[in-house]
Amino acid sequence: MSENNSQSMEIIMQLIMHGGDAKSSAMEAIQAAKKGDFSLAEDKLEHSQEAINEGHRVQTELLSKEAEGNEMDLNLLMVHAQDQLMSAMTYRDLAMEIIEIYNRID
């Protein structure tokens, strides 16, 4: 594997990891709110946002490199990595709404 491919794979794995972490934390936030633990739910939402922010940081590095002329091959893994991050953002947004509903019911 070339050094460029190795770097690409590292970036892709970081995006997948941060997206998965953000999504898991959002789901844990919903479960905490369902049990009435709104403090834990808020902590989990915060952790989810931090993971999304890290994913965005990696994504921004990618965009900066491409703007400098260092293009990365578009492959199925990269598409999956981007999808992971975007779906995590959607999960977090929905988790916030669901937690608000649980909060009102409580």
C-alpha positions as CSV (number, residue, x, y, z in Angstrom):
1,M,0.0,0.0,0.0
2,S,1.4,3.4,-1.0
3,E,1.9,6.1,1.6
4,N,-0.9,8.2,-0.1
5,N,-3.3,5.2,0.1
6,S,-2.3,4.6,3.7
7,Q,-3.0,8.3,4.6
8,S,-6.3,8.1,2.8
9,M,-7.3,5.0,4.7
10,E,-6.4,6.6,8.0
11,I,-8.6,9.6,7.2
12,I,-11.5,7.4,6.1
13,M,-11.3,5.4,9.3
14,Q,-11.2,8.5,11.4
15,L,-14.4,9.8,9.7
16,I,-16.1,6.4,10.2
17,M,-14.9,6.3,13.9
18,H,-16.1,9.8,14.8
19,G,-19.4,9.3,12.9
20,G,-20.1,6.0,14.7
21,D,-19.1,7.5,18.1
22,A,-21.4,10.5,17.6
23,K,-24.3,8.2,16.5
24,S,-23.8,5.9,19.5
25,S,-23.7,8.7,21.9
26,A,-26.9,10.2,20.5
27,M,-28.7,6.9,20.9
28,E,-27.4,6.6,24.5
29,A,-28.8,10.1,25.1
30,I,-32.2,9.0,24.0
31,Q,-32.0,5.9,26.2
32,A,-31.0,8.1,29.2
33,A,-33.9,10.5,28.6
34,K,-36.3,7.6,28.3
35,K,-35.2,6.6,31.8
36,G,-35.6,10.2,33.0
37,D,-31.9,10.8,33.4
38,F,-31.8,14.1,31.6
39,S,-28.4,15.1,33.0
40,L,-26.8,12.0,31.4
41,A,-28.8,12.6,28.2
42,E,-27.3,16.1,28.0
43,D,-23.8,14.7,28.6
44,K,-24.3,12.1,25.9
45,L,-25.5,14.8,23.5
46,E,-22.4,16.9,24.3
47,H,-20.2,13.9,23.6
48,S,-22.0,13.3,20.3
49,Q,-21.4,16.9,19.3
50,E,-17.7,16.6,20.2
51,A,-17.4,13.6,18.0
52,I,-19.1,15.4,15.1
53,N,-16.8,18.3,15.6
54,E,-13.8,16.0,15.4
55,G,-15.3,14.5,12.2
56,H,-15.7,17.9,10.8
57,R,-12.1,18.7,11.6
58,V,-10.9,15.7,9.7
59,Q,-13.2,16.6,6.8
60,T,-11.8,20.1,6.8
61,E,-8.3,18.8,6.6
62,L,-9.4,16.7,3.6
63,L,-10.9,19.7,1.9
64,S,-7.8,21.8,2.6
65,K,-5.6,19.2,1.0
66,E,-7.7,19.0,-2.0
67,A,-7.8,22.8,-2.4
68,E,-4.0,22.6,-2.3
69,G,-4.1,20.2,-5.3
70,N,-3.6,17.0,-3.3
71,E,-6.7,15.1,-4.6
72,M,-7.9,12.0,-3.0
73,D,-9.5,9.2,-4.9
74,L,-13.2,8.9,-4.4
75,N,-14.0,5.3,-3.5
76,L,-16.8,3.4,-1.8
77,L,-15.0,3.6,1.6
78,M,-14.9,7.4,1.4
79,V,-18.5,7.6,0.4
80,H,-19.3,5.4,3.4
81,A,-17.2,7.6,5.7
82,Q,-19.0,10.7,4.6
83,D,-22.4,9.0,5.0
84,Q,-21.5,7.9,8.5
85,L,-20.7,11.5,9.5
86,M,-23.8,12.9,7.9
87,S,-26.2,10.3,9.4
88,A,-24.6,10.9,12.8
89,M,-25.5,14.6,12.5
90,T,-29.1,13.6,11.7
91,Y,-29.2,11.1,14.6
92,R,-28.0,13.9,17.0
93,D,-30.6,16.3,15.7
94,L,-33.4,13.8,16.1
95,A,-32.1,12.8,19.6
96,M,-32.4,16.4,20.7
97,E,-36.0,16.5,19.6
98,I,-36.9,13.2,21.2
99,I,-35.2,14.2,24.5
100,E,-37.2,17.4,24.4
101,I,-40.4,15.4,24.1
102,Y,-39.4,13.1,27.0
103,N,-38.6,16.1,29.0
104,R,-42.0,17.6,28.4
105,I,-43.7,14.3,29.3
106,D,-41.7,14.0,32.5
